[in-house]
Amino acid sequence: TDSADHTTLETALTQAGLLATLGGAGPFTVIAPTDAAFTASLADLGAATTADLLAREDLAEILEYHVHPTAKVDPLEAGTIDTMQMMQATVTVEGAVTKVTGATEATISSKVDADNGVLHVSTDKILLPKPIATIATENGSFGVLLEALTKAGLAETFGLKNEGKLYTVFAPTDDAFNAYLKDKDISKEDLLNDANLGDILKYHVVAGRKLANEIQAEEVDTLHTGNKLTLAKNTDGAVTVNGVAVSGQEVLAGNGVIHVLASVLDPTADSTDTPTSF
């Protein structure tokens, strides 16, 4: 846009390599935050300055969440809208007030038509995709995992205020943890008070966003320093982690992706061979 109110958006799009994309044929629908909207969103991200926001690893993810890449949607109608980031945003319309919601809520104040689409201008907030922590909470299958992350002081690692780091989480379900506790003959409280809890959790996390279609046969580093996971994919495209099958579809988040596991991976099970699972 040539608007003087969108200099931060233009800078961000350029930095993320998306300005040329949005200059293409389209058509595109863009939620276009003003400079004021970017400033008002700094606290949501735990960022002190706009420069901090622009330096985030997930900048492209945030910007892609503002773009519907296949059509000019005007007016915005109540419901969900697909985004270039691959997650959906929610549109609400109450009288004359239209809002687009993800982890934050952007109020649409005006629109600007373009040759290749339309910009719906937001002056109050930028539109943030929900982070891993929020997605896992809403899913309802990861209560023990979330409780453990909180106990280990790792919950904010997967929230909005994580400096924009992207993560791939191989996430055991509650059923997986219950089976793990039974196998270990310990209670949930024993697990939450285990001195190794942080290491167990970090062993399930890989830096960067690795989608299922990007996974190949390889060993990858985890956040548990010095401990690797063995990833594999069969001819049908099914992914395994240390021989454990990933269950169902991946779950996308703004700062990464969740791959669901029916077992807990244990880095302490064997210090020399591939760790086992329960």
C-alpha positions as CSV (number, residue, x, y, z in Angstrom):
1,T,0.0,0.0,0.0
2,D,1.1,3.6,-0.6
3,S,-0.6,4.8,2.6
4,A,1.6,6.7,5.1
5,D,-0.2,4.7,7.9
6,H,1.2,1.4,6.7
7,T,5.0,1.9,6.7
8,T,5.5,-0.8,9.3
9,L,3.4,-3.3,7.3
10,E,5.4,-2.5,4.1
11,T,8.7,-2.8,5.9
12,A,7.6,-6.1,7.5
13,L,6.4,-7.5,4.1
14,T,9.6,-6.6,2.5
15,Q,11.7,-8.1,5.3
16,A,9.7,-11.4,5.1
17,G,10.0,-11.6,1.3
18,L,6.2,-11.2,0.8
19,L,5.9,-7.8,-0.8
20,A,6.6,-9.2,-4.2
21,T,4.1,-12.0,-3.7
22,L,1.3,-9.5,-2.8
23,G,2.3,-7.5,-5.9
24,G,1.3,-10.5,-8.1
25,A,-1.9,-11.1,-10.0
26,G,-3.8,-12.3,-6.9
27,P,-6.6,-11.8,-6.1
28,F,-5.7,-11.2,-2.5
29,T,-7.7,-10.1,0.6
30,V,-5.4,-8.5,3.1
31,I,-6.1,-7.5,6.7
32,A,-3.9,-4.4,6.7
33,P,-2.8,-3.1,10.2
34,T,-1.8,0.5,10.4
35,D,1.4,1.6,12.2
36,A,-0.7,2.3,15.3
37,A,-2.0,-1.3,15.2
38,F,1.5,-2.6,15.1
39,T,2.5,-0.4,18.1
40,A,-0.6,-1.4,20.1
41,S,0.2,-5.1,19.6
42,L,3.8,-5.0,20.9
43,A,2.6,-5.9,24.5
44,D,0.8,-8.9,23.2
45,L,4.1,-10.3,21.8
46,G,6.2,-9.2,24.8
47,A,8.1,-6.9,22.4
48,A,9.6,-3.6,23.5
49,T,9.8,-2.0,20.1
50,T,8.6,-2.4,16.5
51,A,12.2,-3.5,15.7
52,D,11.8,-6.4,18.1
53,L,8.6,-7.4,16.3
54,L,10.3,-7.2,12.9
55,A,13.2,-9.4,14.1
56,R,10.9,-12.3,15.1
57,E,11.5,-15.7,13.5
58,D,7.7,-16.0,13.0
59,L,7.3,-12.7,11.2
60,A,6.3,-14.4,8.0
61,E,3.8,-16.6,9.8
62,I,2.2,-13.5,11.3
63,L,2.0,-11.7,8.0
64,E,0.7,-14.7,6.1
65,Y,-2.1,-14.9,8.6
66,H,-3.3,-11.5,7.4
67,V,-3.7,-12.7,3.8
68,H,-6.5,-14.7,2.1
69,P,-4.6,-15.8,-1.0
70,T,-7.2,-16.9,-3.5
71,A,-10.0,-14.3,-3.7
72,K,-11.1,-10.8,-3.2
73,V,-13.5,-11.0,-0.1
74,D,-15.5,-7.9,0.1
75,P,-17.4,-7.4,2.2
76,L,-16.1,-9.7,5.0
77,E,-18.9,-12.0,6.2
78,A,-19.3,-13.8,9.5
79,G,-17.6,-17.2,9.5
80,T,-14.1,-18.4,9.0
81,I,-11.6,-17.4,6.4
82,D,-8.6,-19.3,5.1
83,T,-5.2,-17.7,5.3
84,M,-1.9,-18.0,3.5
85,Q,-0.4,-19.2,6.8
86,M,-2.8,-22.3,6.5
87,M,-4.7,-21.6,9.7
88,Q,-8.2,-20.1,9.7
89,A,-9.2,-16.7,11.2
90,T,-12.7,-16.0,12.4
91,V,-14.8,-13.1,11.1
92,T,-17.6,-11.6,13.3
93,V,-20.0,-9.0,12.1
94,E,-22.2,-7.2,14.6
95,G,-24.1,-4.3,13.1
96,A,-21.5,-2.0,11.5
97,V,-18.6,-3.5,13.4
98,T,-16.5,-6.2,11.7
99,K,-13.7,-8.0,13.6
100,V,-11.2,-10.6,12.5
101,T,-10.0,-12.9,15.3
102,G,-7.1,-15.3,15.9
103,A,-5.1,-15.0,19.1
104,T,-5.9,-11.3,18.9
105,E,-8.9,-9.4,17.6
106,A,-8.5,-6.8,14.8
107,T,-11.3,-4.4,14.2
108,I,-11.8,-3.4,10.6
109,S,-12.2,0.4,10.2
110,S,-12.1,0.9,6.5
111,K,-11.2,-0.7,3.2
112,V,-8.9,0.1,0.3
113,D,-9.5,-1.4,-3.1
114,A,-6.5,-2.5,-5.1
115,D,-6.0,-3.8,-8.7
116,N,-5.3,-7.3,-7.4
117,G,-7.7,-7.4,-4.4
118,V,-8.7,-5.5,-1.3
119,L,-7.2,-4.3,1.9
120,H,-9.3,-4.3,5.1
121,V,-7.7,-1.8,7.4
122,S,-7.2,-2.4,11.1
123,T,-6.2,0.4,13.3
124,D,-6.3,-1.3,16.8
125,K,-4.4,-4.6,16.5
126,I,-2.5,-6.8,14.2
127,L,-3.9,-10.2,13.6
128,L,-1.9,-12.9,15.4
129,P,-2.4,-16.6,14.8
130,K,-2.9,-18.7,17.9
131,P,0.3,-20.1,19.4
132,I,1.0,-23.7,20.3
133,A,0.0,-23.3,23.9
134,T,-3.4,-21.9,23.0
135,I,-4.0,-24.5,20.3
136,A,-3.0,-27.4,22.6
137,T,-5.4,-26.0,25.3
138,E,-8.3,-25.7,22.9
139,N,-7.7,-29.2,21.6
140,G,-8.5,-30.8,24.9
141,S,-6.3,-33.8,24.6
142,F,-3.1,-32.4,26.1
143,G,-4.0,-31.5,29.7
144,V,-1.2,-33.4,31.4
145,L,1.3,-32.1,28.9
146,L,0.2,-28.5,29.5
147,E,0.3,-29.0,33.2
148,A,3.8,-30.4,33.0
149,L,5.0,-27.6,30.8
150,T,3.7,-25.1,33.4
151,K,5.3,-27.0,36.2
152,A,8.6,-27.1,34.4
153,G,8.5,-23.4,33.6
154,L,8.2,-24.0,29.8
155,A,4.7,-22.9,29.1
156,E,5.7,-19.4,27.8
157,T,8.1,-21.1,25.4
158,F,5.1,-22.0,23.3
159,G,3.1,-18.8,23.9
160,L,2.9,-15.5,22.0
161,K,5.7,-13.9,24.1
162,N,8.4,-16.4,23.1
163,E,10.4,-13.9,21.0
164,G,8.9,-15.4,17.9
165,K,10.7,-18.8,18.1
166,L,9.2,-21.6,15.9
167,Y,8.9,-25.1,17.3
168,T,7.8,-28.6,16.3
169,V,6.2,-30.4,19.2
170,F,5.7,-34.2,19.3
171,A,2.9,-34.0,21.8
172,P,1.8,-37.0,23.9
173,T,-1.9,-37.1,24.6
174,D,-3.4,-37.5,28.1
175,D,-3.9,-41.2,27.3
176,A,-0.2,-41.5,26.4
177,F,0.8,-39.9,29.7
178,N,-1.5,-42.2,31.6
179,A,0.1,-45.2,30.0
180,Y,3.5,-43.8,30.8
181,L,2.6,-43.3,34.4
182,K,1.2,-46.9,34.7
183,D,4.3,-48.3,33.1
184,K,6.6,-46.4,35.4
185,D,4.3,-47.1,38.4
186,I,4.3,-43.5,39.4
187,S,1.5,-40.9,39.9
188,K,1.1,-37.7,38.0
189,E,2.3,-35.8,41.0
190,D,5.5,-37.9,41.0
191,L,6.0,-37.0,37.3
192,L,5.4,-33.3,37.9
193,N,7.9,-33.3,40.7
194,D,10.5,-35.3,38.8
195,A,13.8,-33.4,38.6
196,N,14.1,-34.6,35.0
197,L,10.6,-33.3,33.9
198,G,12.1,-30.4,31.9
199,D,14.4,-32.7,30.0
200,I,11.6,-35.2,29.3
201,L,9.5,-32.4,27.8
202,K,12.3,-30.8,25.9
203,Y,13.0,-34.2,24.3
204,H,9.7,-33.9,22.5
205,V,10.5,-30.5,20.9
206,V,12.5,-29.6,17.8
207,A,13.5,-26.1,17.0
208,G,11.8,-24.8,13.8
209,R,8.5,-25.7,12.2
210,K,8.7,-29.1,10.5
211,L,5.5,-30.1,8.7
212,A,4.7,-33.8,8.0
213,N,5.4,-33.3,4.3
214,E,8.8,-31.9,5.2
215,I,9.9,-34.8,7.4
216,Q,12.3,-37.3,6.0
217,A,14.4,-40.1,7.4
218,E,16.8,-38.3,9.7
219,E,18.0,-37.7,13.2
220,V,17.1,-34.3,14.6
221,D,18.3,-32.3,17.6
222,T,15.9,-31.6,20.4
223,L,15.7,-28.9,23.0
224,H,17.1,-31.5,25.4
225,T,20.7,-30.8,24.5
226,G,22.7,-33.8,23.1
227,N,19.6,-35.9,22.6
228,K,18.3,-36.6,19.1
229,L,15.0,-38.0,17.8
230,T,15.0,-40.5,14.9
231,L,12.4,-39.5,12.3
232,A,11.2,-41.8,9.6
233,K,8.4,-41.9,7.0
234,N,7.0,-44.9,5.3
235,T,5.9,-45.2,1.7
236,D,2.4,-44.1,2.6
237,G,3.7,-40.9,4.1
238,A,3.1,-41.9,7.7
239,V,5.6,-40.4,10.1
240,T,7.3,-42.2,13.1
241,V,9.4,-40.8,15.9
242,N,11.7,-43.3,17.5
243,G,9.5,-45.9,16.0
244,V,6.3,-44.4,17.4
245,A,3.6,-43.5,14.9
246,V,2.4,-40.0,14.7
247,S,-1.4,-40.1,15.1
248,G,-3.8,-38.3,12.8
249,Q,-3.2,-35.0,11.2
250,E,-0.7,-32.4,12.2
251,V,-2.1,-29.5,14.2
252,L,-0.9,-26.1,13.0
253,A,-0.1,-23.2,15.2
254,G,1.2,-19.7,14.7
255,N,4.6,-20.5,16.2
256,G,5.0,-24.0,15.0
257,V,3.2,-27.3,14.6
258,I,2.0,-30.1,16.8
259,H,2.4,-33.8,15.8
260,V,0.2,-36.0,18.1
261,L,1.8,-39.0,19.8
262,A,0.1,-41.9,21.5
263,S,3.3,-42.6,23.6
264,V,5.7,-40.6,25.8
265,L,9.3,-40.5,24.5
266,D,11.7,-41.1,27.3
267,P,15.3,-39.7,27.0
268,T,16.4,-41.6,30.1
269,A,15.3,-45.0,29.0
270,D,18.6,-45.8,27.2
271,S,21.6,-43.5,27.1
272,T,23.3,-45.3,24.2
273,D,20.7,-46.6,21.8
274,T,17.6,-45.0,20.5
275,P,15.5,-44.1,23.5
276,T,12.3,-46.1,23.9
277,S,8.8,-45.0,24.4
278,F,5.8,-46.0,26.6
